[in-house]
């Protein structure tokens, strides 16, 4: 299993992610048997902690201030202590960027590893207004008559023709959540005239004039155009955008152009200045945010304080380089994961392709016609379709499942090998299994069904004096998906992402790589917002800032079947289109078939994920050992626990001395280490089982769960990312490209 057979090479840079505080912070916090309230108060008086808490949750911050002042009642105090401990744990152990709790920085591969962090107060930060507020603001501004009459309006980007009707997607809000529905209107001579004129962007007074030239009375023409705007057939240039300059910048630029929105432009201009002032330091008084909130109130768009500010932290390491030698281990791991990952069967696109051939044979058809859920074949043929009904959307009716219902299990030779190793591990009382090259010699490696670029998220750890790398998967569709959202806050990361994008362009000289620009939900825009990255964009229910000649609207996209693949073509460019989404949005949750189809097209006929898991073995065991391959850790040791396992702990939760003895026996019985991580999808919480306060917090968190999972923690004693007094937990995003597809880089 030689790395020489691996055709992927690494990009010269990587992205380092660490929490705000070093791991020593957590160690000091939990070193004793209990966390004393006075110690918690002392920590919470730190200006950096105060600001980080405020940005995470103003509600928690205000309660924290009462705790510091001694005015919080005892009933709320215990609950607040648990909440604060979770936040403090996160900002010293978890690397996922979130406000000031964790951040990232660009590093480079070099001959030697040398990563050293400086004082956290020296990190940089980038603060902006939350997209939830900005979207609401843009809608309010577009309704003001003095502004509206000076805005350019365009046809709704989801608009398409269906027989003698026009159909489009309209969005609306239910309890602050954006919902979508398909709307159908009669096609007419007047509507076609309006849409044709608006195609390049035009003003509402000009559209009204166009109708009056056609002998439509002025009042009727004005009322008709207003109705088109109200029903979102026409949308303004203030429509939300998630590509290009940050959305507040786009709003300000539009208001400057409008000319008669001086008041609003002045408010936003001062807001920008105040945000830049905030970004000069870490450890600002939350009072500056409250004052800024009062200033923003002058715009008269309602907001919740917790949804007003978004901050990203840019780490400022003293040195940030990792030895190129680790790449050999990572590439060797990629080879094995290649062998272990099967091709997906019967995925969304393959089912769609079959339905397409049955309906249209191999004829080329307009994309919007084919994906129409009523007149075409739609998408996700095995899923329910239709509009979301806001009256029942939040109603969950549990289905009663038969206890005798058989479970479908996919079992293959890989699971035979893993099962044999697990049995050996059990017999010998071991806590890890070792994979070897000879175990998988019979399995083939395939390199032609992988994305052109892909990334892995790795953690560098020191385990009993030996440096190891923990990662379990490589992800496509582009290596840049995990980094797009940080391009506005870090010019280095932006350049790194641009290098990946340009490389992908060079790999496809005769095709059009087009960025999918879509806003499924206002707050999601905080994650989706990225600079303009590609030459072409496909706008869908979001604005593209590119010139109209660089936009590929729905009515320009056609599909057919060629060489047993779905072929997407731009009519005006007469070129194949490869859609790309350069952010980490989980598009599989989307209810909009066109958006999900375009996103799925990124990895047609590809394995977009190379990974290790235990497969069906995971359901059979309460303990899964660590999995190692050379210096690589593919899988952490995990314990599946049920409510009955902790019933006695829960009963004695408030009896400190008894609980201490019970936890000791519990750890011994389950063979649990001192530090464990409570896992719940994206939620991860480190728990020191030697600290009773942390144990009580943990029990309070899981007390209503039927079962939960604990995993081992790798950064217990040493770390690669140093600080003057301790070390940081870390994650490193390493990106790769298929060097066979590019001549030079």
C-alpha positions in Angstrom: 0.0 0.0 0.0 2.5 2.5 -1.2 1.8 6.3 -1.2 3.4 6.3 -4.6 0.2 5.1 -6.1 -1.6 8.1 -4.6 -2.0 10.7 -7.4 -3.0 13.5 -5.0 -0.6 16.2 -3.9 -1.0 18.7 -1.1 -1.5 22.4 -1.3 1.4 24.4 0.1 -0.8 25.9 2.9 -3.1 24.6 5.6 -5.6 26.2 7.9 -5.0 25.8 11.7 -8.0 26.0 14.1 -7.6 26.3 17.9 -9.8 27.5 20.7 -9.4 30.9 22.3 -7.6 29.6 25.4 -4.9 27.1 25.9 -5.7 23.7 27.4 -4.0 24.7 30.6 -7.0 27.0 31.2 -9.3 24.0 31.4 -6.8 22.1 33.5 -6.7 24.9 36.1 -10.5 25.3 36.0 -11.1 21.6 36.8 -8.0 20.6 38.7 -9.8 20.4 42.1 -12.6 18.1 43.1 -15.1 21.0 42.7 -15.2 24.2 40.8 -15.7 26.9 43.5 -18.2 29.7 42.7 -15.6 32.3 43.7 -13.1 30.8 41.1 -15.9 30.9 38.5 -16.6 34.5 39.3 -12.9 35.5 39.1 -12.7 33.9 35.6 -15.9 35.6 34.4 -14.5 39.0 35.4 -11.9 38.7 32.6 -12.8 41.2 29.9 -12.1 38.7 27.1 -14.4 36.1 28.8 -17.1 38.8 29.2 -17.0 39.8 25.6 -16.9 36.2 24.3 -19.9 35.3 26.5 -21.8 38.4 25.4 -21.3 37.5 21.7 -22.3 33.9 22.3 -25.4 34.7 24.4 -26.4 38.2 25.8 -28.9 36.4 28.0 -26.2 34.3 29.7 -23.9 37.4 29.9 -26.5 39.4 31.8 -27.1 36.5 34.2 -23.4 36.2 34.6 -23.2 39.9 35.6 -25.8 39.2 38.3 -23.8 36.3 39.6 -20.7 38.5 39.8 -22.7 41.2 41.7 -24.2 38.6 44.0 -27.8 39.4 43.0 -28.7 36.1 41.2 -31.0 33.8 43.2 -29.8 30.4 44.2 -32.2 28.5 42.0 -30.9 30.1 38.8 -27.3 30.1 40.1 -26.7 26.4 39.7 -28.1 26.3 36.2 -26.0 29.3 35.2 -22.9 27.7 36.6 -23.4 24.6 34.4 -24.0 26.8 31.4 -20.9 28.9 32.1 -18.8 25.7 32.5 -20.0 24.5 29.1 -19.0 27.8 27.5 -15.6 27.9 29.3 -14.9 24.3 28.3 -15.7 25.1 24.7 -13.4 28.1 24.6 -10.5 26.1 25.9 -11.0 22.7 24.2 -13.1 22.9 21.0 -11.5 24.2 17.8 -14.7 24.8 15.7 -14.8 28.6 15.0 -17.6 30.3 16.9 -17.5 33.9 17.8 -14.4 34.6 20.0 -14.5 31.0 21.3 -12.2 29.6 18.6 -10.6 30.9 15.4 -8.3 29.9 12.5 -5.1 31.0 10.7 -3.3 30.1 7.6 -0.1 28.1 7.9 2.4 26.6 5.6 4.2 23.3 5.2 8.0 23.5 5.9 10.9 21.2 6.7 10.2 21.4 10.4 7.1 21.6 12.6 6.9 24.8 14.7 3.6 26.1 15.8 3.6 28.5 18.7 0.7 30.7 19.8 1.0 34.0 21.5 -1.3 35.7 24.1 -5.0 35.3 23.1 -5.5 39.1 23.4 -3.2 39.6 20.4 -5.5 37.7 18.0 -7.4 39.7 15.4 -11.1 39.6 14.9 -13.8 40.6 12.3 -17.2 41.7 13.4 -20.2 42.3 11.2 -24.0 42.6 11.5 -25.8 39.3 11.5 -27.5 38.3 8.2 -30.8 37.8 10.1 -30.9 41.5 10.7 -29.4 42.6 7.4 -32.0 40.6 5.4 -34.8 42.1 7.4 -33.2 45.6 6.9 -32.9 45.2 3.2 -36.6 44.2 2.9 -37.6 47.2 5.0 -35.5 49.6 2.9 -36.8 48.2 -0.4 -40.4 49.0 0.8 -39.7 52.7 1.5 -41.1 54.7 -1.4 -38.3 57.2 -1.6 -35.8 54.4 -1.9 -37.9 51.9 -3.9 -38.4 54.3 -6.8 -34.7 54.6 -7.3 -33.8 50.9 -7.1 -33.2 48.6 -10.0 -35.6 45.7 -10.2 -35.1 42.3 -11.8 -37.2 39.2 -12.4 -37.3 36.6 -9.6 -34.3 34.3 -10.2 -36.5 31.2 -9.8 -38.9 32.2 -12.5 -39.6 29.8 -15.4 -42.3 29.1 -17.9 -44.6 26.1 -17.5 -47.1 25.7 -20.4 -49.1 28.9 -20.5 -48.2 29.7 -16.9 -45.2 31.2 -15.2 -44.0 29.6 -12.0 -41.6 30.8 -9.3 -40.6 30.3 -5.7 -41.8 32.8 -3.2 -40.4 33.0 0.3 -42.2 34.1 3.5 -41.5 33.9 7.2 -43.2 31.8 9.9 -42.0 32.7 13.4 -38.9 34.2 11.9 -38.0 31.1 9.9 -37.9 31.4 6.1 -40.3 29.1 4.2 -40.8 28.6 0.5 -43.7 27.9 -1.8 -44.2 27.5 -5.5 -46.5 30.1 -7.0 -48.1 30.0 -10.4 -49.4 33.0 -12.4 -50.9 33.4 -15.8 -48.4 34.4 -18.5 -49.6 37.5 -20.4 -48.5 40.0 -23.0 -48.1 42.7 -20.4 -46.2 40.5 -17.9 -43.8 39.4 -20.7 -43.1 43.1 -21.6 -42.4 43.9 -17.9 -40.1 40.9 -17.4 -38.2 41.6 -20.7 -37.5 45.2 -19.7 -36.5 44.2 -16.2 -34.1 41.5 -17.3 -31.2 43.9 -17.4 -32.4 45.8 -14.3 -34.8 48.7 -14.5 -36.6 51.3 -12.3 -40.2 50.9 -11.3 -41.2 54.3 -12.8 -39.8 53.1 -16.2 -41.8 49.9 -16.0 -45.0 51.9 -15.3 -44.2 54.1 -18.3 -43.7 51.0 -20.5 -47.2 49.9 -19.6 -48.7 53.3 -20.2 -47.2 53.3 -23.7 -49.3 50.2 -24.2 -52.4 52.2 -23.3 -52.7 50.9 -19.7 -54.0 53.7 -17.5 -51.3 55.1 -15.2 -53.0 54.1 -11.9 -53.6 50.6 -13.2 -50.0 50.3 -14.4 -48.7 51.5 -11.0 -51.0 49.1 -9.1 -49.9 46.2 -11.4 -46.2 46.9 -10.9 -46.7 47.2 -7.1 -48.5 43.9 -7.1 -45.6 42.2 -9.0 -43.2 43.6 -6.4 -45.3 42.6 -3.5 -45.6 39.0 -4.8 -41.9 38.8 -5.5 -42.2 38.4 -9.3 -39.9 41.4 -9.3 -37.1 41.8 -6.8 -34.9 44.7 -6.1 -31.1 45.1 -6.1 -31.4 45.1 -2.3 -32.3 41.4 -2.5 -30.0 39.4 -0.1 -26.7 38.2 -1.5 -24.2 35.6 -0.1 -21.5 36.2 -2.7 -19.2 39.2 -3.2 -18.6 42.0 -0.7 -20.3 41.5 2.7 -24.0 42.2 2.5 -23.9 45.4 4.6 -21.3 46.8 2.2 -23.7 45.9 -0.7 -26.6 47.7 1.1 -24.4 50.8 1.7 -23.2 50.9 -1.9 -26.8 50.7 -3.1 -28.0 53.4 -0.8 -25.1 55.7 -1.9 -26.2 55.2 -5.5 -29.9 55.8 -4.7 -29.0 59.3 -3.5 -32.1 60.1 -1.4 -31.3 57.7 1.4 -28.8 59.9 3.2 -30.2 59.2 6.7 -30.0 55.4 6.3 -26.6 55.6 4.6 -25.3 57.7 7.5 -26.5 55.3 10.2 -24.9 52.4 8.4 -21.7 54.3 7.7 -21.3 55.1 11.4 -22.2 51.5 12.3 -19.3 50.4 10.0 -16.9 52.8 11.7 -18.0 51.5 15.2 -17.6 47.9 14.2 -14.1 48.6 12.9 -13.3 50.3 16.2 -14.5 47.2 18.1 -12.3 45.1 15.9 -9.2 46.9 17.2 -9.3 44.9 20.4 -10.3 41.6 22.0 -11.9 42.2 25.4 -14.3 45.1 24.6 -16.9 46.0 27.2 -20.3 44.7 26.1 -21.5 48.2 26.7 -20.1 49.2 23.3 -22.4 46.7 21.7 -25.4 47.9 23.6 -24.6 51.5 22.5 -24.2 50.3 18.9 -27.6 48.5 19.2 -29.2 51.8 20.3 -27.7 53.5 17.3 -29.0 50.8 14.9 -32.5 51.1 16.4 -32.7 54.4 14.5 -33.2 52.3 11.3 -36.5 51.1 12.8 -35.9 47.5 11.8 -36.6 45.2 14.8 -33.9 42.9 16.0 -33.0 40.5 18.8 -29.8 41.4 20.5 -28.6 37.8 20.3 -29.0 37.9 16.5 -27.4 41.3 15.8 -23.6 40.6 15.8 -21.4 38.0 14.2 -17.7 37.7 14.9 -14.9 35.6 13.5 -11.5 35.3 15.2 -8.3 35.3 13.2 -5.5 33.6 15.2 -2.1 35.3 15.3 0.4 32.5 15.9 4.1 33.5 16.5 5.0 30.6 14.1 2.7 28.4 12.1 4.4 25.7 10.1 4.1 21.9 10.0 6.6 19.5 8.6 6.0 18.2 5.1 6.9 14.8 6.3 3.4 14.4 7.9 2.0 14.5 4.4 3.4 11.0 3.7 1.4 9.6 6.7 -1.8 11.5 5.6 -1.5 10.2 2.0 -0.9 6.7 3.2 -4.0 7.0 5.3 -5.9 8.2 2.2 -4.8 5.1 0.3 -6.4 2.9 3.0 -9.5 5.0 3.2 -9.8 4.6 -0.5 -9.8 0.9 -0.2 -12.4 1.0 2.6 -14.9 3.3 1.0 -17.4 1.8 -1.3 -19.2 3.6 -4.2 -22.6 4.9 -3.2 -25.5 2.9 -4.6 -28.8 4.3 -5.8 -28.1 7.9 -4.9 -30.3 10.8 -5.7 -28.8 11.5 -9.1 -28.9 7.9 -10.3 -32.6 7.6 -9.4 -33.3 10.9 -11.1 -31.4 9.8 -14.2 -33.5 6.7 -14.5 -36.7 8.7 -14.2 -35.4 11.2 -16.7 -34.7 8.5 -19.3 -38.1 7.0 -18.8 -39.8 10.4 -19.4 -37.6 12.2 -21.9 -35.3 9.5 -23.3 -32.0 11.4 -24.0 -33.5 14.6 -25.3 -32.1 17.9 -24.0 -34.7 19.7 -21.8 -34.8 23.0 -19.9 -33.7 22.3 -16.3 -36.7 24.2 -14.8 -39.2 22.2 -16.9 -37.7 18.8 -15.8 -37.5 19.7 -12.1 -41.0 21.1 -11.9 -42.7 19.0 -9.3 -46.1 19.0 -11.2 -45.4 19.1 -14.9 -41.9 17.6 -14.9 -40.4 14.7 -12.9 -39.1 16.8 -10.0 -36.2 15.7 -7.9 -35.6 13.3 -5.0 -38.1 10.8 -6.6 -38.3 8.7 -3.5 -39.0 11.6 -1.2 -42.3 13.4 -0.5 -42.7 16.6 -2.4 -44.9 19.7 -2.2 -45.0 22.9 -0.4 -44.2 23.2 3.2 -47.4 24.0 5.2 -46.6 26.4 8.0 -49.5 25.2 10.0 -48.2 21.7 10.4 -44.5 22.2 9.6 -43.5 22.0 13.3 -45.8 19.2 14.1 -44.0 15.9 14.7 -46.1 12.7 14.8 -44.0 9.8 16.0 -44.5 6.6 14.1 -45.0 3.5 16.1 -42.5 1.0 14.8 -42.9 -2.7 15.1 -40.4 -4.4 17.5 -40.1 -7.2 14.9 -39.2 -4.9 12.0 -36.0 -6.3 10.4 -33.0 -4.0 10.2 -31.3 -3.8 6.9 -27.5 -4.4 7.3 -24.9 -4.1 4.7 -22.1 -6.5 5.5 -18.9 -7.1 3.5 -15.4 -8.5 3.8 -14.2 -5.3 5.5 -16.6 -5.9 8.4 -15.3 -9.5 8.6 -11.8 -8.2 9.2 -12.9 -5.6 11.7 -15.0 -8.1 13.6 -12.0 -10.5 13.9 -9.9 -7.7 15.3 -12.6 -6.7 17.7 -12.8 -10.2 19.0 -9.1 -10.4 19.5 -9.2 -7.0 21.2 -11.9 -8.3 23.6 -10.0 -11.5 24.4 -6.8 -9.6 25.3 -8.5 -6.8 27.2 -7.2 -4.1 24.9 -8.6 -0.7 24.1 -7.5 -0.3 20.5 -7.2 -2.3 17.3 -4.3 -1.9 14.8 -4.9 -2.0 11.1 -2.1 -3.2 8.9 -1.4 -3.0 5.2 -1.5 -6.8 4.8 -5.1 -6.8 6.1 -6.4 -5.1 3.0 -4.0 -6.2 0.2 -6.9 -7.8 -1.7 -8.9 -4.6 -1.9 -8.4 -2.3 -4.9 -7.7 1.4 -4.9 -9.7 3.6 -7.3 -8.6 7.1 -8.0 -10.7 8.0 -11.0 -14.0 8.4 -9.1 -12.8 11.1 -6.6 -13.2 14.9 -6.7 -10.4 16.9 -8.3 -9.7 18.6 -5.0 -10.6 17.5 -1.5 -9.6 18.2 2.2 -9.2 16.4 5.5 -9.6 17.8 9.0 -6.8 16.4 11.1 -5.8 16.8 14.7 -2.1 16.5 15.6 -1.6 14.8 19.0 1.2 13.4 21.1 0.3 10.0 22.5 2.8 8.6 25.0 5.6 10.6 23.4 4.7 9.7 19.9 3.2 12.2 17.4 0.0 10.9 15.8 -2.6 12.3 13.4 -6.2 11.9 14.1 -8.5 12.0 11.0 -11.3 9.8 9.7 -12.3 11.2 6.3 -11.5 13.2 3.2 -14.3 15.4 1.8 -15.1 16.9 -1.7 -16.8 18.4 -3.8 -14.1 21.1 -3.6 -11.3 21.3 -1.1 -12.4 24.8 -0.2 -15.8 24.0 1.3 -14.7 24.4 4.9 -12.9 27.7 4.3 -15.2 29.8 2.2 -16.9 31.5 5.1 -13.6 32.8 6.5 -12.4 34.6 3.4 -13.8 37.9 4.4 -12.1 37.8 7.8 -8.7 36.5 6.7 -7.0 37.6 3.5 -4.5 34.7 3.7 -7.3 32.1 3.8 -9.0 34.0 0.9 -5.9 33.7 -1.2 -5.6 30.0 -0.3 -9.2 29.4 -1.4 -8.6 31.3 -4.6 -5.6 29.1 -5.3 -7.8 26.0 -5.0 -10.5 27.5 -7.2 -8.1 28.6 -9.9 -6.6 25.1 -9.8 -10.0 23.6 -10.4 -10.6 26.0 -13.3 -7.3 24.9 -14.9 -8.4 21.3 -14.6 -11.5 22.1 -16.6 -10.5 24.5 -19.4 -13.4 23.6 -21.6 -16.1 23.7 -19.0 -17.8 26.4 -16.9 -17.4 26.1 -13.1 -20.3 28.2 -11.8 -20.8 29.1 -8.1 -24.3 28.3 -6.7 -25.6 31.5 -5.1 -28.6 30.7 -2.9 -29.9 31.9 0.5 -32.1 29.2 2.1 -32.5 30.9 5.4 -31.5 34.4 6.7 -29.2 33.3 9.6 -27.6 30.6 7.4 -26.2 33.5 5.4 -23.6 34.0 8.2 -22.0 30.7 7.1 -22.8 31.1 3.4 -21.4 34.6 2.9 -18.1 34.5 0.9 -16.4 36.8 -1.6 -16.9 36.4 -5.4 -14.8 33.3 -6.1 -15.6 32.2 -9.6 -16.1 33.8 -13.0 -19.7 32.6 -13.3 -22.6 32.2 -10.9 -26.0 30.5 -10.8 -28.2 32.8 -8.8 -31.3 31.2 -7.2 -33.4 33.1 -4.7 -30.4 35.3 -4.0 -28.7 38.1 -5.8 -25.5 37.8 -7.8 -23.3 40.9 -8.0 -21.8 39.8 -11.3 -22.7 41.4 -14.6 -25.7 39.8 -16.3 -23.4 38.2 -18.9 -21.6 36.3 -16.1 -24.8 35.0 -14.5 -26.4 31.7 -15.6 -30.1 32.0 -14.8 -32.4 29.0 -14.7 -33.8 29.5 -18.2 -30.2 29.3 -19.6 -29.6 25.8 -18.1 -30.5 22.6 -20.0 -30.0 19.0 -19.2 -29.6 15.8 -21.1 -28.0 12.4 -20.8 -24.6 11.9 -22.3 -22.2 9.0 -21.8 -24.5 7.7 -19.1 -24.2 10.9 -17.1 -26.4 13.9 -16.6 -25.1 16.7 -18.7 -25.8 20.3 -17.7 -25.3 23.0 -20.4 -25.5 26.7 -20.6 -27.4 27.7 -23.7 -25.8 31.1 -24.1 -22.3 29.9 -23.6 -22.9 26.5 -25.3 -20.6 24.9 -22.7 -21.0 22.2 -20.0 -21.7 23.7 -16.6 -20.2 22.2 -13.4 -22.0 23.7 -10.4 -20.0 24.4 -7.3 -20.9 25.4 -3.7 -17.8 26.8 -2.0 -19.1 26.6 1.6 -20.1 24.0 4.1 -23.9 24.4 4.0 -25.7 21.1 4.5 -27.8 21.4 1.4 -29.3 17.9 1.9 -31.8 19.5 4.3 -33.1 21.8 1.6 -36.7 21.5 0.5 -36.0 23.1 -2.9 -35.4 20.5 -5.6 -33.5 22.8 -8.0 -31.0 23.9 -5.3 -30.4 20.3 -4.1 -30.1 19.1 -7.7 -27.4 21.6 -8.5 -25.5 20.8 -5.3 -25.7 17.0 -5.9 -24.4 17.6 -9.5 -21.1 18.6 -7.9 -20.1 15.0 -7.3 -22.0 13.1 -9.9 -20.6 9.6 -10.3 -18.0 10.4 -7.6 -17.2 9.3 -4.1 -17.2 12.7 -2.4 -16.2 11.2 0.9 -13.4 8.7 1.9 -13.9 7.6 5.4 -13.6 5.0 8.1 -16.4 3.7 10.3 -17.3 0.5 12.0 -20.5 0.1 9.9 -23.0 -2.4 11.3 -20.6 -3.4 14.0 -21.3 0.0 15.7 -24.8 -1.1 16.6 -23.7 -4.3 18.2 -21.4 -3.0 20.8 -21.4 -0.7 23.8 -17.6 -0.2 23.5 -15.8 0.6 20.3 -12.0 0.5 20.6 -9.7 3.1 19.1 -8.5 2.3 15.5 -4.9 3.0 14.5 -3.0 2.5 11.3 0.7 3.4 11.7 0.8 6.9 13.2 -2.8 7.6 12.2 -5.8 7.4 14.5 -8.9 6.7 12.3 -11.4 6.2 15.1 -11.5 7.3 18.7 -12.5 4.9 21.5 -16.2 5.3 22.2 -18.6 4.1 24.9 -22.4 3.9 24.3 -24.2 4.4 27.6 -27.8 4.1 28.5 -30.0 5.7 31.1 -29.8 2.6 33.3 -26.0 2.9 33.4 -26.3 6.2 35.3 -29.5 5.8 37.3 -27.7 5.6 40.6 -25.4 8.6 39.7 -28.5 10.6 38.9 -30.2 9.7 42.2 -27.1 10.8 44.1 -26.3 13.8 41.9 -26.4 16.3 44.8 -24.7 14.1 47.4 -21.1 15.1 46.7 -19.3 12.5 48.8 -21.5 9.5 47.7 -21.4 10.7 44.1 -17.6 10.8 44.2 -17.5 7.1 45.2 -20.1 6.1 42.6 -18.2 7.8 39.8 -15.0 6.1 40.8 -16.8 2.7 40.6 -18.5 3.7 37.4 -15.2 4.6 35.7 -13.7 1.4 36.8 -16.6 -0.7 35.6 -16.7 1.0 32.2 -12.9 1.4 31.9 -13.4 5.1 31.3 -10.4 7.6 31.3 -10.4 10.7 33.5 -11.3 12.9 30.5 -14.1 12.0 28.2 -16.1 13.8 25.5 -19.9 13.8 25.4 -20.8 13.6 21.8 -24.1 14.6 20.3 -23.8 15.3 16.5 -22.0 18.6 16.4 -22.3 19.2 20.2 -19.1 18.0 22.0 -18.4 18.6 25.7 -15.3 17.6 27.5 -15.9 16.3 31.0 -13.3 15.8 33.7 -14.8 12.8 35.7 -12.5 13.6 38.6 -14.2 16.9 39.1 -17.6 16.5 40.8 -18.9 19.8 39.6 -18.2 18.8 36.0 -19.8 15.4 36.7 -22.9 17.1 38.0 -23.0 19.3 34.9 -22.7 16.2 32.7 -25.5 14.4 34.5 -27.7 17.5 34.3 -27.1 17.5 30.5 -27.9 13.8 29.9 -30.6 13.2 32.6 -33.4 13.0 30.0 -31.6 11.0 27.4 -32.2 7.3 26.8 -28.7 6.8 25.6 -25.6 8.9 24.7 -22.0 8.4 23.5 -18.7 9.2 25.2 -15.4 9.3 23.4 -11.8 9.5 24.5 -9.9 12.8 24.6 -6.5 12.9 22.9 -5.0 16.1 24.2 -4.7 15.0 27.8 -1.0 15.6 28.6 0.9 17.0 25.6 0.2 19.0 22.4 1.9 20.0 19.2 0.6 23.6 19.2 2.5 25.2 22.0 1.9 28.3 24.1 4.4 29.8 26.6 2.9 28.0 29.5 0.9 25.1 28.0 -0.5 23.9 24.7 -3.6 24.2 22.5 -6.0 21.6 21.2 -5.9 21.8 17.4 -7.5 21.0 14.1 -5.7 21.4 10.7 -7.5 21.5 7.3 -5.1 20.0 4.7 -6.2 20.3 1.1 -5.2 18.0 -1.8 -5.5 18.1 -5.6 -5.2 15.4 -8.3 -1.8 16.2 -9.9 -2.6 14.1 -12.9 -5.2 16.7 -14.0 -2.9 19.7 -13.9 0.5 20.0 -15.6 2.1 22.5 -13.2 1.3 24.2 -10.0 
